[in-house]
Amino acid sequence: MGNIGMAASQPNYDVKNSADRFKIFTSSFQALKIHSTYTATIKVPTGNDGEFTVNTTTNVFTSAGHGLDDGEMIRFETAGTLPEPLEDISTGAIYYIISATTDTFKVSLTSGGTEIDITTSGSGTLEWDASVNKIIIEHDLEYLAPFIAINNGNSVDGTGTSYFMSGRQQIPTYEQKENQLEVTIGTEFDGLSAGDTVTWTFYIFLDDFRTVLPSNVNSVTAQTPTGDNYGIKVSIEGVKVRDALDTELQFSSAFSNLIVHRKGTSTGSSVAHDLEYIPAYLSFMKYSGDDFLSYVPTLFNVDTSDINLTLGAGDTAYYIIFKQTV
C-alpha cells in the first residue's frame, strides 16, 4: 500500500526506488498552501516627538506645533503616570492620530477609528513619540503560520525591483502571532525619508509547523539528466502536449513549485536535511517568553547536510526545508 499515487523521475532514475530529490513529481509531495495574500503601503515615520497634556472631558491632546497628521502612529511614555487607558511605549502599544489640528489631536486604536475616551489626566512629564510605523494584518488562523513578505519598491526608487523579506538595506521587524502579522519599520528604514512610502505583498500560508520528515532520502550520487522533454504535462484543449508552450499547459511537473522536504520545530543546534546540496528554506525564531515568531535570518545558515541554528536558552526555531535548491 506504500507505492500508490503518481510519480515521475528524472532520466536514468528508477521511479519506484529513487530518492525524492531525483523525482520531478510525485503526488505525495507537499507544497505550501496559501491561505491569504495582502498588499499594503506603509509610510516612513517622521521620528517627531513632543510633550502633551490631555483634556479628559473632550479627549483632546494638546501639543504645540506637533506636526502630526491623521492616520500617523504614535506611542506614549512618561516617568510618572500616563492618562488612562493609555499604555506605555514599553508594552508595544501603538495609537493612531485622528482629528489633528496645528496644536491638538485625538487618538484611536485603529486608523480613522473612534476616539479613545481618556479618563485621567496622568502625572509627570507626558511624552509622545512617532518613530515607528506598523502594518497589522489580521489572518485569524489561531496558530503560528509561516509567511513571506515581498517589498515591491517605494516612492523614491519606483517598483522595478522587489526584495524578499527586506528592503534595499534593512529588514523590518516581523511578529507573526496566532491571529495577525505585525510588520514595523523605523525612521531610518531603507535610507528613505519621512513620508516616503513602501509597498508590500504578504503571503500567509495555511500550513503550520507540525513535523514533516523526508520519506525517501539516501546517498545515491546525483546524475546529470539530459534534455528537457520529460515529466508530466497536461495541455489545454486543441494543443499538442509535446509542443505546447508553458502558457498552453494546464499543468507541468516542470512548473516552479516549492515542495516541502522537511518542516517542524527545533531547540537544538542543527536540523539535518541530507539532501547533499544547499536547499531553499524558511526559518523563524520564537524567543523564550514570546508568543510570536520573529524573522531573524542572521541566526540561521544552511550547508549541504544541515540547517545550523543559533539559539539561546528557551528559544525555538521554526523551519521549512524545501526540495528545491537556492
Contacts in CASP RR format, 6 or more apart in sequence:
PFRMAT RR
TARGET T0000
AUTHOR 0000-0000-0000
METHOD contacts of the structure
MODEL  1
MGNIGMAASQPNYDVKNSADRFKIFTSSFQALKIHSTYTATIKVPTGNDG
EFTVNTTTNVFTSAGHGLDDGEMIRFETAGTLPEPLEDISTGAIYYIISA
TTDTFKVSLTSGGTEIDITTSGSGTLEWDASVNKIIIEHDLEYLAPFIAI
NNGNSVDGTGTSYFMSGRQQIPTYEQKENQLEVTIGTEFDGLSAGDTVTW
TFYIFLDDFRTVLPSNVNSVTAQTPTGDNYGIKVSIEGVKVRDALDTELQ
FSSAFSNLIVHRKGTSTGSSVAHDLEYIPAYLSFMKYSGDDFLSYVPTLF
NVDTSDINLTLGAGDTAYYIIFKQTV
3 16 0 8 1.000
5 26 0 8 1.000
5 27 0 8 1.000
5 28 0 8 1.000
6 25 0 8 1.000
6 26 0 8 1.000
6 27 0 8 1.000
6 232 0 8 1.000
7 15 0 8 1.000
7 16 0 8 1.000
7 23 0 8 1.000
7 25 0 8 1.000
7 26 0 8 1.000
7 27 0 8 1.000
7 28 0 8 1.000
8 15 0 8 1.000
8 23 0 8 1.000
8 24 0 8 1.000
8 25 0 8 1.000
8 26 0 8 1.000
8 230 0 8 1.000
8 231 0 8 1.000
8 232 0 8 1.000
8 253 0 8 1.000
9 15 0 8 1.000
9 18 0 8 1.000
9 22 0 8 1.000
9 23 0 8 1.000
9 24 0 8 1.000
10 18 0 8 1.000
10 22 0 8 1.000
10 23 0 8 1.000
10 24 0 8 1.000
10 223 0 8 1.000
10 225 0 8 1.000
10 230 0 8 1.000
11 225 0 8 1.000
11 226 0 8 1.000
11 227 0 8 1.000
11 230 0 8 1.000
12 223 0 8 1.000
12 225 0 8 1.000
13 22 0 8 1.000
13 23 0 8 1.000
13 223 0 8 1.000
15 23 0 8 1.000
18 216 0 8 1.000
18 220 0 8 1.000
19 216 0 8 1.000
19 217 0 8 1.000
19 218 0 8 1.000
19 220 0 8 1.000
20 26 0 8 1.000
20 29 0 8 1.000
20 214 0 8 1.000
20 215 0 8 1.000
20 216 0 8 1.000
20 217 0 8 1.000
20 261 0 8 1.000
20 323 0 8 1.000
21 217 0 8 1.000
21 222 0 8 1.000
21 261 0 8 1.000
21 275 0 8 1.000
21 276 0 8 1.000
21 277 0 8 1.000
21 323 0 8 1.000
22 220 0 8 1.000
22 222 0 8 1.000
23 29 0 8 1.000
24 230 0 8 1.000
24 231 0 8 1.000
24 232 0 8 1.000
24 253 0 8 1.000
24 254 0 8 1.000
25 231 0 8 1.000
25 232 0 8 1.000
25 253 0 8 1.000
28 215 0 8 1.000
29 259 0 8 1.000
29 260 0 8 1.000
29 323 0 8 1.000
30 212 0 8 1.000
30 259 0 8 1.000
30 260 0 8 1.000
31 257 0 8 1.000
31 258 0 8 1.000
31 259 0 8 1.000
31 260 0 8 1.000
32 146 0 8 1.000
32 205 0 8 1.000
32 206 0 8 1.000
32 207 0 8 1.000
32 258 0 8 1.000
32 260 0 8 1.000
32 320 0 8 1.000
33 205 0 8 1.000
33 206 0 8 1.000
33 207 0 8 1.000
34 203 0 8 1.000
34 204 0 8 1.000
34 205 0 8 1.000
34 206 0 8 1.000
35 139 0 8 1.000
35 141 0 8 1.000
35 145 0 8 1.000
35 204 0 8 1.000
35 205 0 8 1.000
35 206 0 8 1.000
36 139 0 8 1.000
36 203 0 8 1.000
36 204 0 8 1.000
37 201 0 8 1.000
37 202 0 8 1.000
37 203 0 8 1.000
37 204 0 8 1.000
38 137 0 8 1.000
38 201 0 8 1.000
38 202 0 8 1.000
38 204 0 8 1.000
39 152 0 8 1.000
39 199 0 8 1.000
39 200 0 8 1.000
39 201 0 8 1.000
39 202 0 8 1.000
40 135 0 8 1.000
40 137 0 8 1.000
40 199 0 8 1.000
40 200 0 8 1.000
40 202 0 8 1.000
41 197 0 8 1.000
41 198 0 8 1.000
41 199 0 8 1.000
41 200 0 8 1.000
42 133 0 8 1.000
42 134 0 8 1.000
42 135 0 8 1.000
42 183 0 8 1.000
42 185 0 8 1.000
42 197 0 8 1.000
42 198 0 8 1.000
42 200 0 8 1.000
43 72 0 8 1.000
43 133 0 8 1.000
43 194 0 8 1.000
43 195 0 8 1.000
43 196 0 8 1.000
43 197 0 8 1.000
43 198 0 8 1.000
44 133 0 8 1.000
44 185 0 8 1.000
44 186 0 8 1.000
44 187 0 8 1.000
44 189 0 8 1.000
44 190 0 8 1.000
44 192 0 8 1.000
44 193 0 8 1.000
44 194 0 8 1.000
44 195 0 8 1.000
44 196 0 8 1.000
44 197 0 8 1.000
44 198 0 8 1.000
45 72 0 8 1.000
45 73 0 8 1.000
45 130 0 8 1.000
45 131 0 8 1.000
45 132 0 8 1.000
45 133 0 8 1.000
45 185 0 8 1.000
45 186 0 8 1.000
45 187 0 8 1.000
45 194 0 8 1.000
45 195 0 8 1.000
46 67 0 8 1.000
46 68 0 8 1.000
46 72 0 8 1.000
46 130 0 8 1.000
46 187 0 8 1.000
46 194 0 8 1.000
46 195 0 8 1.000
47 129 0 8 1.000
47 130 0 8 1.000
47 131 0 8 1.000
47 187 0 8 1.000
47 194 0 8 1.000
48 66 0 8 1.000
48 67 0 8 1.000
48 68 0 8 1.000
48 130 0 8 1.000
49 127 0 8 1.000
49 128 0 8 1.000
49 129 0 8 1.000
49 130 0 8 1.000
49 131 0 8 1.000
50 63 0 8 1.000
50 66 0 8 1.000
50 127 0 8 1.000
50 128 0 8 1.000
50 129 0 8 1.000
51 63 0 8 1.000
51 125 0 8 1.000
51 126 0 8 1.000
51 127 0 8 1.000
51 128 0 8 1.000
52 61 0 8 1.000
52 62 0 8 1.000
52 63 0 8 1.000
52 66 0 8 1.000
52 126 0 8 1.000
52 127 0 8 1.000
52 128 0 8 1.000
53 61 0 8 1.000
53 62 0 8 1.000
53 63 0 8 1.000
53 121 0 8 1.000
53 126 0 8 1.000
54 60 0 8 1.000
54 61 0 8 1.000
54 62 0 8 1.000
54 83 0 8 1.000
54 118 0 8 1.000
54 121 0 8 1.000
54 122 0 8 1.000
54 126 0 8 1.000
55 62 0 8 1.000
55 118 0 8 1.000
56 83 0 8 1.000
56 118 0 8 1.000
56 119 0 8 1.000
56 120 0 8 1.000
56 121 0 8 1.000
59 106 0 8 1.000
59 115 0 8 1.000
59 116 0 8 1.000
59 117 0 8 1.000
59 118 0 8 1.000
60 99 0 8 1.000
60 104 0 8 1.000
60 105 0 8 1.000
60 106 0 8 1.000
61 104 0 8 1.000
61 105 0 8 1.000
61 106 0 8 1.000
61 107 0 8 1.000
61 128 0 8 1.000
62 103 0 8 1.000
62 104 0 8 1.000
63 103 0 8 1.000
63 104 0 8 1.000
63 105 0 8 1.000
63 128 0 8 1.000
64 103 0 8 1.000
65 102 0 8 1.000
65 103 0 8 1.000
66 100 0 8 1.000
66 103 0 8 1.000
66 105 0 8 1.000
66 128 0 8 1.000
67 100 0 8 1.000
67 102 0 8 1.000
68 74 0 8 1.000
68 97 0 8 1.000
68 100 0 8 1.000
68 105 0 8 1.000
68 130 0 8 1.000
69 97 0 8 1.000
69 100 0 8 1.000
70 97 0 8 1.000
70 98 0 8 1.000
70 99 0 8 1.000
70 100 0 8 1.000
70 112 0 8 1.000
71 96 0 8 1.000
71 97 0 8 1.000
71 98 0 8 1.000
71 111 0 8 1.000
71 112 0 8 1.000
72 96 0 8 1.000
72 97 0 8 1.000
72 130 0 8 1.000
72 133 0 8 1.000
73 94 0 8 1.000
73 95 0 8 1.000
73 96 0 8 1.000
73 97 0 8 1.000
73 130 0 8 1.000
73 132 0 8 1.000
73 133 0 8 1.000
73 134 0 8 1.000
74 94 0 8 1.000
74 95 0 8 1.000
74 96 0 8 1.000
74 97 0 8 1.000
74 107 0 8 1.000
74 128 0 8 1.000
74 129 0 8 1.000
74 130 0 8 1.000
75 89 0 8 1.000
75 92 0 8 1.000
75 93 0 8 1.000
75 94 0 8 1.000
75 95 0 8 1.000
75 128 0 8 1.000
75 129 0 8 1.000
75 130 0 8 1.000
75 131 0 8 1.000
75 132 0 8 1.000
76 82 0 8 1.000
76 86 0 8 1.000
76 87 0 8 1.000
76 88 0 8 1.000
76 89 0 8 1.000
76 93 0 8 1.000
76 95 0 8 1.000
76 126 0 8 1.000
76 127 0 8 1.000
76 128 0 8 1.000
76 129 0 8 1.000
77 88 0 8 1.000
77 89 0 8 1.000
77 90 0 8 1.000
77 127 0 8 1.000
77 129 0 8 1.000
78 88 0 8 1.000
78 122 0 8 1.000
78 123 0 8 1.000
78 124 0 8 1.000
78 125 0 8 1.000
78 126 0 8 1.000
78 127 0 8 1.000
79 124 0 8 1.000
79 125 0 8 1.000
80 122 0 8 1.000
80 123 0 8 1.000
80 124 0 8 1.000
80 125 0 8 1.000
81 120 0 8 1.000
81 122 0 8 1.000
81 123 0 8 1.000
81 124 0 8 1.000
82 88 0 8 1.000
82 122 0 8 1.000
82 126 0 8 1.000
83 118 0 8 1.000
83 119 0 8 1.000
83 120 0 8 1.000
83 121 0 8 1.000
83 122 0 8 1.000
83 126 0 8 1.000
84 118 0 8 1.000
84 119 0 8 1.000
84 120 0 8 1.000
84 122 0 8 1.000
85 116 0 8 1.000
85 117 0 8 1.000
85 118 0 8 1.000
85 119 0 8 1.000
86 93 0 8 1.000
86 95 0 8 1.000
86 107 0 8 1.000
86 116 0 8 1.000
86 118 0 8 1.000
87 93 0 8 1.000
89 129 0 8 1.000
94 132 0 8 1.000
94 134 0 8 1.000
95 107 0 8 1.000
95 108 0 8 1.000
95 109 0 8 1.000
95 116 0 8 1.000
96 107 0 8 1.000
96 108 0 8 1.000
96 109 0 8 1.000
96 110 0 8 1.000
96 111 0 8 1.000
96 112 0 8 1.000
96 113 0 8 1.000
97 105 0 8 1.000
97 106 0 8 1.000
97 107 0 8 1.000
98 105 0 8 1.000
98 106 0 8 1.000
98 107 0 8 1.000
98 108 0 8 1.000
98 112 0 8 1.000
98 113 0 8 1.000
98 115 0 8 1.000
99 105 0 8 1.000
99 106 0 8 1.000
99 115 0 8 1.000
106 115 0 8 1.000
106 116 0 8 1.000
107 115 0 8 1.000
107 116 0 8 1.000
108 114 0 8 1.000
108 115 0 8 1.000
108 116 0 8 1.000
109 116 0 8 1.000
131 186 0 8 1.000
131 187 0 8 1.000
132 184 0 8 1.000
132 185 0 8 1.000
132 186 0 8 1.000
132 187 0 8 1.000
133 184 0 8 1.000
133 185 0 8 1.000
133 186 0 8 1.000
134 182 0 8 1.000
134 183 0 8 1.000
134 184 0 8 1.000
134 185 0 8 1.000
135 181 0 8 1.000
135 182 0 8 1.000
135 183 0 8 1.000
135 184 0 8 1.000
135 200 0 8 1.000
136 180 0 8 1.000
136 181 0 8 1.000
136 182 0 8 1.000
137 180 0 8 1.000
137 181 0 8 1.000
137 182 0 8 1.000
137 183 0 8 1.000
137 202 0 8 1.000
137 204 0 8 1.000
138 179 0 8 1.000
138 180 0 8 1.000
139 145 0 8 1.000
139 179 0 8 1.000
139 180 0 8 1.000
139 181 0 8 1.000
139 204 0 8 1.000
140 179 0 8 1.000
140 180 0 8 1.000
141 178 0 8 1.000
141 179 0 8 1.000
141 204 0 8 1.000
141 206 0 8 1.000
142 178 0 8 1.000
142 179 0 8 1.000
143 178 0 8 1.000
143 208 0 8 1.000
144 176 0 8 1.000
144 177 0 8 1.000
144 178 0 8 1.000
144 208 0 8 1.000
144 209 0 8 1.000
144 286 0 8 1.000
144 292 0 8 1.000
144 293 0 8 1.000
144 318 0 8 1.000
145 176 0 8 1.000
145 204 0 8 1.000
145 205 0 8 1.000
145 206 0 8 1.000
145 207 0 8 1.000
145 208 0 8 1.000
146 205 0 8 1.000
146 207 0 8 1.000
146 209 0 8 1.000
146 282 0 8 1.000
146 284 0 8 1.000
146 318 0 8 1.000
146 320 0 8 1.000
147 174 0 8 1.000
147 176 0 8 1.000
147 181 0 8 1.000
147 202 0 8 1.000
147 203 0 8 1.000
147 204 0 8 1.000
147 205 0 8 1.000
148 164 0 8 1.000
148 165 0 8 1.000
148 202 0 8 1.000
148 203 0 8 1.000
148 282 0 8 1.000
149 164 0 8 1.000
149 165 0 8 1.000
149 172 0 8 1.000
149 174 0 8 1.000
149 183 0 8 1.000
149 200 0 8 1.000
149 201 0 8 1.000
149 202 0 8 1.000
149 203 0 8 1.000
150 162 0 8 1.000
150 163 0 8 1.000
150 164 0 8 1.000
150 165 0 8 1.000
150 200 0 8 1.000
150 201 0 8 1.000
150 202 0 8 1.000
150 203 0 8 1.000
151 162 0 8 1.000
151 163 0 8 1.000
151 164 0 8 1.000
151 166 0 8 1.000
151 167 0 8 1.000
151 198 0 8 1.000
151 199 0 8 1.000
151 200 0 8 1.000
152 159 0 8 1.000
152 162 0 8 1.000
152 199 0 8 1.000
152 200 0 8 1.000
152 201 0 8 1.000
153 159 0 8 1.000
153 160 0 8 1.000
153 161 0 8 1.000
153 162 0 8 1.000
153 163 0 8 1.000
153 167 0 8 1.000
153 198 0 8 1.000
153 199 0 8 1.000
154 190 0 8 1.000
154 192 0 8 1.000
154 196 0 8 1.000
154 197 0 8 1.000
154 198 0 8 1.000
154 199 0 8 1.000
155 192 0 8 1.000
155 196 0 8 1.000
155 197 0 8 1.000
155 198 0 8 1.000
156 192 0 8 1.000
156 193 0 8 1.000
156 196 0 8 1.000
157 168 0 8 1.000
159 199 0 8 1.000
165 171 0 8 1.000
165 174 0 8 1.000
165 295 0 8 1.000
165 297 0 8 1.000
166 172 0 8 1.000
167 189 0 8 1.000
167 190 0 8 1.000
167 198 0 8 1.000
168 190 0 8 1.000
168 191 0 8 1.000
169 190 0 8 1.000
169 191 0 8 1.000
170 185 0 8 1.000
170 188 0 8 1.000
170 189 0 8 1.000
170 190 0 8 1.000
170 191 0 8 1.000
171 295 0 8 1.000
171 297 0 8 1.000
172 183 0 8 1.000
172 184 0 8 1.000
172 185 0 8 1.000
172 189 0 8 1.000
173 182 0 8 1.000
173 183 0 8 1.000
173 184 0 8 1.000
173 185 0 8 1.000
173 294 0 8 1.000
174 181 0 8 1.000
174 182 0 8 1.000
174 183 0 8 1.000
174 293 0 8 1.000
174 294 0 8 1.000
174 295 0 8 1.000
175 181 0 8 1.000
175 182 0 8 1.000
175 183 0 8 1.000
175 184 0 8 1.000
175 292 0 8 1.000
175 293 0 8 1.000
175 294 0 8 1.000
176 284 0 8 1.000
176 292 0 8 1.000
176 293 0 8 1.000
176 294 0 8 1.000
176 295 0 8 1.000
177 291 0 8 1.000
177 292 0 8 1.000
178 291 0 8 1.000
181 202 0 8 1.000
181 204 0 8 1.000
182 292 0 8 1.000
183 200 0 8 1.000
183 202 0 8 1.000
185 198 0 8 1.000
187 194 0 8 1.000
189 198 0 8 1.000
190 198 0 8 1.000
192 198 0 8 1.000
207 260 0 8 1.000
207 263 0 8 1.000
207 320 0 8 1.000
209 263 0 8 1.000
209 264 0 8 1.000
209 265 0 8 1.000
209 318 0 8 1.000
209 319 0 8 1.000
209 320 0 8 1.000
210 263 0 8 1.000
210 264 0 8 1.000
211 263 0 8 1.000
211 264 0 8 1.000
211 265 0 8 1.000
212 260 0 8 1.000
212 262 0 8 1.000
212 263 0 8 1.000
212 264 0 8 1.000
213 262 0 8 1.000
214 261 0 8 1.000
214 262 0 8 1.000
214 273 0 8 1.000
214 274 0 8 1.000
217 274 0 8 1.000
217 275 0 8 1.000
219 276 0 8 1.000
222 276 0 8 1.000
222 277 0 8 1.000
228 254 0 8 1.000
229 242 0 8 1.000
231 252 0 8 1.000
231 253 0 8 1.000
231 254 0 8 1.000
232 251 0 8 1.000
232 252 0 8 1.000
232 253 0 8 1.000
233 241 0 8 1.000
233 242 0 8 1.000
233 244 0 8 1.000
233 249 0 8 1.000
233 251 0 8 1.000
233 252 0 8 1.000
233 253 0 8 1.000
233 254 0 8 1.000
234 241 0 8 1.000
234 249 0 8 1.000
234 250 0 8 1.000
234 251 0 8 1.000
234 252 0 8 1.000
235 241 0 8 1.000
235 244 0 8 1.000
235 248 0 8 1.000
235 249 0 8 1.000
235 250 0 8 1.000
236 244 0 8 1.000
236 248 0 8 1.000
236 249 0 8 1.000
236 250 0 8 1.000
239 248 0 8 1.000
241 249 0 8 1.000
246 252 0 8 1.000
246 255 0 8 1.000
249 255 0 8 1.000
256 324 0 8 1.000
258 280 0 8 1.000
258 322 0 8 1.000
258 323 0 8 1.000
258 324 0 8 1.000
259 322 0 8 1.000
259 323 0 8 1.000
259 324 0 8 1.000
260 320 0 8 1.000
260 321 0 8 1.000
260 322 0 8 1.000
260 323 0 8 1.000
261 273 0 8 1.000
261 275 0 8 1.000
261 279 0 8 1.000
261 321 0 8 1.000
261 322 0 8 1.000
261 323 0 8 1.000
262 271 0 8 1.000
262 273 0 8 1.000
262 319 0 8 1.000
262 320 0 8 1.000
262 321 0 8 1.000
263 319 0 8 1.000
263 320 0 8 1.000
263 321 0 8 1.000
264 318 0 8 1.000
264 319 0 8 1.000
264 320 0 8 1.000
265 316 0 8 1.000
265 317 0 8 1.000
265 318 0 8 1.000
265 319 0 8 1.000
266 309 0 8 1.000
266 316 0 8 1.000
266 317 0 8 1.000
266 319 0 8 1.000
267 311 0 8 1.000
267 314 0 8 1.000
267 315 0 8 1.000
267 316 0 8 1.000
267 317 0 8 1.000
268 309 0 8 1.000
268 311 0 8 1.000
268 317 0 8 1.000
269 308 0 8 1.000
269 309 0 8 1.000
269 310 0 8 1.000
269 311 0 8 1.000
270 306 0 8 1.000
270 307 0 8 1.000
270 308 0 8 1.000
270 309 0 8 1.000
271 306 0 8 1.000
271 307 0 8 1.000
271 309 0 8 1.000
271 317 0 8 1.000
271 319 0 8 1.000
271 321 0 8 1.000
272 305 0 8 1.000
272 306 0 8 1.000
273 279 0 8 1.000
273 302 0 8 1.000
273 305 0 8 1.000
273 306 0 8 1.000
273 307 0 8 1.000
273 321 0 8 1.000
274 305 0 8 1.000
275 304 0 8 1.000
275 305 0 8 1.000
275 321 0 8 1.000
275 323 0 8 1.000
276 304 0 8 1.000
276 305 0 8 1.000
277 304 0 8 1.000
277 325 0 8 1.000
278 302 0 8 1.000
278 303 0 8 1.000
278 304 0 8 1.000
278 325 0 8 1.000
278 326 0 8 1.000
279 302 0 8 1.000
279 321 0 8 1.000
279 322 0 8 1.000
279 323 0 8 1.000
279 324 0 8 1.000
279 325 0 8 1.000
279 326 0 8 1.000
280 322 0 8 1.000
280 324 0 8 1.000
280 325 0 8 1.000
280 326 0 8 1.000
281 300 0 8 1.000
281 302 0 8 1.000
281 307 0 8 1.000
281 319 0 8 1.000
281 320 0 8 1.000
281 321 0 8 1.000
281 322 0 8 1.000
282 319 0 8 1.000
282 320 0 8 1.000
282 322 0 8 1.000
283 297 0 8 1.000
283 299 0 8 1.000
283 300 0 8 1.000
283 307 0 8 1.000
283 309 0 8 1.000
283 317 0 8 1.000
283 318 0 8 1.000
283 319 0 8 1.000
283 320 0 8 1.000
284 293 0 8 1.000
284 294 0 8 1.000
284 295 0 8 1.000
284 296 0 8 1.000
284 317 0 8 1.000
284 318 0 8 1.000
284 319 0 8 1.000
285 293 0 8 1.000
285 294 0 8 1.000
285 295 0 8 1.000
285 296 0 8 1.000
285 299 0 8 1.000
285 311 0 8 1.000
285 315 0 8 1.000
285 316 0 8 1.000
285 317 0 8 1.000
285 318 0 8 1.000
286 292 0 8 1.000
286 293 0 8 1.000
286 294 0 8 1.000
286 315 0 8 1.000
286 316 0 8 1.000
286 317 0 8 1.000
286 318 0 8 1.000
287 294 0 8 1.000
287 314 0 8 1.000
287 315 0 8 1.000
288 312 0 8 1.000
288 313 0 8 1.000
288 314 0 8 1.000
288 315 0 8 1.000
289 314 0 8 1.000
293 318 0 8 1.000
299 309 0 8 1.000
299 310 0 8 1.000
299 311 0 8 1.000
299 317 0 8 1.000
300 307 0 8 1.000
300 308 0 8 1.000
300 309 0 8 1.000
300 310 0 8 1.000
300 317 0 8 1.000
300 319 0 8 1.000
301 307 0 8 1.000
301 308 0 8 1.000
302 308 0 8 1.000
307 319 0 8 1.000
307 321 0 8 1.000
309 317 0 8 1.000
311 317 0 8 1.000
END
